[in-house]
């Protein structure tokens, strides 16, 4: 957590926090200080918020470092030390206050979004305190799961403005995000609009096919190993007979991941459709060997076709 949040310097400072009592206490307090450091490290290993009970930490730390020997310092610099400690304490308190305010604000947004308030979705549609969209993605993904289960017409009508605002938020944020989960949320919404029809009751004209294709390309850039996210899009192209677009999309996918099982599965379907039976069977065989069944079921007819064909090598 420290490494991801603040980089290598933050990680080193974090480790120093755990071992500082051992470094600076007098010898007679070494055993107690070591016990404190072990307890601190153990709590951090279990879950990083556990040792954040600041008053108790302050009492525990003071009890083992009350007679600690500080860094060598002339009498004239003690005032400077005090000023530095005060400034650092003030900065930490300010950071804590900002974090608390942000957390409370986000909680209010979440409650308002769950209540179907469109303006709350609009307000929450911004990068988080760390500059990413992870919290936003989790919030929108949770609401999307709730919208999927709505069957009451009156409830659907009530929540339609919030769902429309959710879609507008995704259209606005996805082109600029570095968070794959937000892109995956948008792709799920696209699939439910254009393939599964789970959200047939919602008017979402902003979720058109060119936008879907753009999000697919962004997804393959940000998370090239997650080609499973492209399955609804590739299925839509195959079912609607857009073979040239499918070929272009597979070219992009397989250029990034030449052994991608999903790519070879749809390539095999494309080749069989074009009458390239041997090449198509070869692609399907590579897809099955690559574990494509982890992501989508294989039709029994395709399985029999691959099993009955002689193994002639990869196309």
C-alpha positions as CSV (number, residue, x, y, z in Angstrom):
1,X,0.0,0.0,0.0
2,X,2.8,2.4,0.9
3,X,4.7,1.6,-2.3
4,X,1.6,2.1,-4.6
5,X,0.5,5.3,-2.7
6,X,3.8,7.2,-2.4
7,X,6.5,5.3,-4.3
8,X,9.9,4.0,-3.2
9,X,10.6,7.0,-0.9
10,X,7.3,6.5,0.9
11,X,8.0,2.8,1.3
12,X,11.4,3.5,2.9
13,X,9.9,6.1,5.3
14,X,7.2,3.6,6.1
15,X,9.7,0.9,7.0
16,X,11.7,3.5,9.0
17,X,8.5,4.2,11.1
18,X,8.4,0.5,12.1
19,X,12.1,0.3,13.2
20,X,12.7,3.9,14.5
21,X,11.9,3.0,18.2
22,X,14.6,0.3,18.0
23,X,17.2,2.7,16.6
24,X,16.7,5.5,19.1
25,X,15.7,4.0,22.5
26,X,18.3,3.4,25.3
27,X,19.5,-0.1,25.8
28,X,17.2,-0.8,28.7
29,X,14.1,-0.1,26.6
30,X,15.3,-2.1,23.6
31,X,13.1,-5.2,24.4
32,X,10.0,-3.1,24.8
33,X,10.7,-1.1,21.7
34,X,11.3,-4.3,19.7
35,X,8.0,-5.7,20.9
36,X,6.2,-2.5,19.8
37,X,7.9,-2.6,16.4
38,X,6.9,-6.3,15.9
39,X,3.3,-5.5,17.0
40,X,3.1,-2.5,14.6
41,X,4.5,-4.5,11.7
42,X,2.2,-7.5,12.4
43,X,-0.9,-5.2,12.5
44,X,0.2,-3.6,9.2
45,X,0.6,-7.0,7.6
46,X,-2.9,-8.0,8.6
47,X,-4.6,-4.8,7.3
48,X,-3.0,-1.4,7.0
49,X,-5.7,0.6,8.8
50,X,-5.5,-1.5,12.0
51,X,-2.6,0.6,13.6
52,X,-4.2,3.9,12.7
53,X,-5.8,4.4,16.1
54,X,-3.7,7.5,16.6
55,X,-4.3,8.2,20.3
56,X,-3.4,4.7,21.3
57,X,-0.4,4.7,19.1
58,X,0.8,8.0,20.6
59,X,0.5,6.5,24.1
60,X,2.3,3.3,23.1
61,X,5.1,5.1,21.3
62,X,5.6,7.6,24.1
63,X,5.8,4.8,26.6
64,X,8.8,3.2,24.8
65,X,10.6,6.3,23.7
66,X,10.1,8.7,26.6
67,X,13.8,8.5,27.5
68,X,15.0,8.0,23.9
69,X,18.2,9.7,22.9
70,X,17.6,12.0,20.0
71,X,19.9,12.9,17.2
72,X,23.0,14.9,18.2
73,X,22.2,18.6,18.3
74,X,23.7,21.7,19.7
75,X,21.7,23.8,22.1
76,X,21.0,26.4,19.4
77,X,19.2,24.0,17.1
78,X,16.7,22.6,19.5
79,X,14.3,25.4,18.7
80,X,14.6,24.5,15.0
81,X,13.9,20.9,15.8
82,X,10.7,21.9,17.7
83,X,9.6,24.1,14.8
84,X,10.2,21.3,12.3
85,X,8.2,18.8,14.4
86,X,5.4,21.3,14.8
87,X,5.3,21.9,11.0
88,X,5.3,18.2,10.2
89,X,2.6,17.6,12.8
90,X,0.5,20.4,11.3
91,X,0.9,19.0,7.8
92,X,-0.1,15.5,8.9
93,X,-3.1,16.9,10.7
94,X,-4.1,18.8,7.5
95,X,-3.6,15.6,5.4
96,X,-5.8,13.7,7.8
97,X,-8.5,16.4,7.7
98,X,-8.4,16.4,3.9
99,X,-8.7,12.7,3.8
100,X,-11.6,12.7,6.3
101,X,-13.4,15.4,4.3
102,X,-12.9,13.5,1.1
103,X,-14.2,10.3,2.6
104,X,-17.3,11.9,4.1
105,X,-18.0,13.7,0.8
106,X,-17.7,10.4,-1.2
107,X,-19.9,8.6,1.3
108,X,-22.6,11.3,0.8
109,X,-22.3,11.0,-3.0
110,X,-22.6,7.2,-2.8
111,X,-25.8,7.4,-0.7
112,X,-27.2,9.9,-3.1
113,X,-26.3,7.9,-6.2
114,X,-27.9,4.8,-4.6
115,X,-31.0,6.8,-4.1
116,X,-31.1,7.6,-7.9
117,X,-30.1,11.2,-7.7
118,X,-28.7,12.2,-11.2
119,X,-26.8,15.3,-9.9
120,X,-25.0,13.1,-7.4
121,X,-23.7,10.9,-10.3
122,X,-22.6,14.1,-12.1
123,X,-20.8,15.4,-8.9
124,X,-19.0,12.0,-8.4
125,X,-17.8,11.9,-12.0
126,X,-14.3,13.1,-11.3
127,X,-10.9,11.5,-10.4
128,X,-10.4,10.4,-6.9
129,X,-8.0,11.9,-4.3
130,X,-5.2,9.8,-5.7
131,X,-5.9,11.0,-9.3
132,X,-7.4,7.7,-10.5
133,X,-10.9,6.5,-11.2
134,X,-10.9,3.3,-9.0
135,X,-13.4,4.6,-6.5
136,X,-15.6,6.0,-9.3
137,X,-15.5,2.6,-11.1
138,X,-16.5,0.7,-8.0
139,X,-19.4,3.1,-7.4
140,X,-20.7,3.0,-10.9
141,X,-20.2,-0.8,-11.2
142,X,-22.3,-1.3,-8.0
143,X,-25.1,0.9,-9.4
144,X,-25.0,-0.9,-12.7
145,X,-25.5,-4.2,-11.0
146,X,-28.5,-2.8,-9.2
147,X,-30.0,-1.4,-12.5
148,X,-29.6,-4.9,-14.1
149,X,-32.0,-6.4,-11.5
150,X,-34.7,-3.8,-11.9
151,X,-37.9,-5.3,-13.3
152,X,-40.5,-2.9,-11.9
153,X,-41.5,-0.4,-14.6
154,X,-42.1,2.4,-12.1
155,X,-38.7,1.9,-10.5
156,X,-37.1,1.8,-13.9
157,X,-38.7,5.1,-14.8
158,X,-37.6,6.6,-11.6
159,X,-33.9,5.6,-12.0
160,X,-33.6,6.2,-15.7
161,X,-32.2,9.8,-15.3
162,X,-29.5,8.5,-12.9
163,X,-28.6,5.7,-15.4
164,X,-28.4,8.2,-18.2
165,X,-26.1,10.4,-16.1
166,X,-24.0,7.3,-15.3
167,X,-23.6,6.6,-19.0
168,X,-22.7,10.3,-19.7
169,X,-20.1,10.0,-16.9
170,X,-18.5,7.0,-18.6
171,X,-18.5,8.7,-22.0
172,X,-16.7,11.7,-20.4
173,X,-14.2,9.9,-18.2
174,X,-13.2,6.7,-20.1
175,X,-11.1,8.5,-22.9
176,X,-9.0,10.1,-20.1
177,X,-8.8,7.3,-17.6
178,X,-5.8,5.1,-16.6
179,X,-8.1,2.8,-14.6
180,X,-9.0,-0.4,-16.5
181,X,-11.9,-1.2,-14.2
182,X,-13.7,2.0,-15.3
183,X,-13.3,0.9,-19.0
184,X,-14.6,-2.6,-18.1
185,X,-17.6,-1.0,-16.4
186,X,-18.4,0.9,-19.6
187,X,-18.0,-2.3,-21.7
188,X,-20.4,-4.1,-19.4
189,X,-22.9,-1.3,-19.9
190,X,-22.4,-1.5,-23.7
191,X,-23.0,-5.3,-23.7
192,X,-26.2,-5.0,-21.7
193,X,-27.5,-2.4,-24.1
194,X,-26.5,-4.0,-27.5
195,X,-26.2,-7.7,-26.8
196,X,-28.0,-9.0,-23.7
197,X,-30.7,-6.3,-23.7
198,X,-30.8,-6.3,-19.9
199,X,-31.2,-2.5,-20.0
200,X,-33.7,-2.4,-22.9
201,X,-35.8,-0.1,-20.8
202,X,-33.2,2.7,-20.7
203,X,-32.8,5.4,-23.4
204,X,-29.0,5.6,-23.8
205,X,-28.3,7.2,-27.2
206,X,-24.8,8.2,-26.2
207,X,-23.8,4.5,-26.1
208,X,-23.5,4.0,-29.8
209,X,-21.4,1.5,-31.7
210,X,-18.5,3.8,-32.6
211,X,-18.1,4.6,-28.9
212,X,-18.2,0.9,-28.0
213,X,-15.4,0.2,-30.5
214,X,-13.3,3.0,-29.2
215,X,-13.7,1.7,-25.6
216,X,-12.6,-1.8,-26.8
217,X,-9.4,-0.4,-28.3
218,X,-8.7,1.6,-25.1
219,X,-9.3,-1.6,-23.1
220,X,-6.8,-3.6,-25.3
221,X,-4.3,-0.8,-24.8
222,X,-4.6,-0.5,-21.0
223,X,-5.2,-4.2,-20.3
224,X,-4.0,-6.3,-23.3
225,X,-4.4,-9.6,-21.4
226,X,-8.1,-9.0,-20.8
227,X,-9.4,-9.8,-24.2
228,X,-12.4,-11.5,-22.5
229,X,-13.8,-7.9,-22.2
230,X,-14.1,-7.8,-26.0
231,X,-16.2,-11.0,-26.3
232,X,-19.6,-9.2,-26.5
233,X,-18.3,-6.7,-29.1
234,X,-16.7,-9.5,-31.2
235,X,-19.9,-11.5,-30.9
236,X,-22.0,-8.5,-32.0
237,X,-19.8,-8.1,-35.1
238,X,-20.1,-11.8,-36.0
239,X,-23.9,-12.0,-35.4
240,X,-24.6,-8.9,-37.4
241,X,-22.3,-10.0,-40.2
242,X,-19.8,-7.2,-40.0
243,X,-17.0,-9.5,-41.1
244,X,-14.6,-6.8,-42.3
245,X,-14.8,-4.9,-39.1
246,X,-14.4,-8.1,-37.2
247,X,-11.2,-8.9,-39.2
248,X,-9.8,-5.5,-38.5
249,X,-10.5,-5.8,-34.8
250,X,-8.9,-9.3,-34.6
251,X,-5.8,-8.0,-36.4
252,X,-5.4,-5.4,-33.7
253,X,-6.0,-7.9,-30.9
254,X,-3.7,-10.6,-32.3
255,X,-0.9,-8.1,-33.1
256,X,-0.7,-7.3,-29.4
257,X,-1.2,-10.9,-28.1
258,X,-0.4,-13.4,-30.9
259,X,-1.5,-16.4,-28.8
260,X,-4.7,-14.9,-27.5
261,X,-7.4,-17.6,-27.2
262,X,-10.3,-15.3,-27.7
263,X,-8.8,-13.8,-30.8
264,X,-8.1,-17.2,-32.3
265,X,-11.6,-18.4,-31.5
266,X,-13.3,-15.5,-33.4
267,X,-10.6,-15.7,-36.2
268,X,-11.6,-19.4,-36.6
269,X,-15.3,-18.4,-36.9
270,X,-14.4,-15.8,-39.5
271,X,-12.3,-18.2,-41.5
272,X,-14.9,-20.9,-41.5
273,X,-17.5,-18.3,-42.7
274,X,-15.2,-17.4,-45.6
275,X,-14.8,-21.1,-46.6
276,X,-11.3,-21.4,-45.2
277,X,-12.0,-24.6,-43.4
278,X,-8.5,-25.9,-42.7
279,X,-7.3,-22.5,-41.4
280,X,-10.5,-22.0,-39.4
281,X,-10.2,-25.4,-37.7
282,X,-6.5,-24.6,-36.9
283,X,-7.5,-21.3,-35.3
284,X,-10.2,-23.0,-33.3
285,X,-7.9,-25.7,-32.1
286,X,-5.4,-23.0,-30.9
287,X,-8.2,-21.2,-29.1
288,X,-9.3,-24.4,-27.3
289,X,-5.7,-25.3,-26.4
290,X,-5.3,-21.7,-25.1
291,X,-8.2,-22.1,-22.7
292,X,-10.9,-20.1,-24.5
293,X,-13.5,-22.1,-22.6
294,X,-12.6,-20.1,-19.5
295,X,-14.5,-17.2,-21.1
296,X,-17.2,-18.6,-23.3
297,X,-18.8,-22.0,-24.0
298,X,-17.8,-23.9,-27.1
299,X,-20.7,-25.1,-29.2
300,X,-20.8,-28.9,-29.5
301,X,-20.8,-28.7,-33.3
302,X,-17.5,-26.7,-33.3
303,X,-16.0,-29.1,-30.8
304,X,-16.8,-32.1,-33.0
305,X,-15.5,-30.3,-36.1
306,X,-12.2,-29.7,-34.4
307,X,-12.0,-33.2,-33.0
308,X,-12.8,-34.9,-36.3
309,X,-10.4,-32.9,-38.4
310,X,-6.8,-34.2,-38.7
311,X,-4.1,-32.1,-36.9
312,X,-2.2,-30.4,-39.7
313,X,-0.4,-27.8,-37.7
314,X,-1.2,-24.1,-37.0
315,X,-2.4,-22.0,-39.9
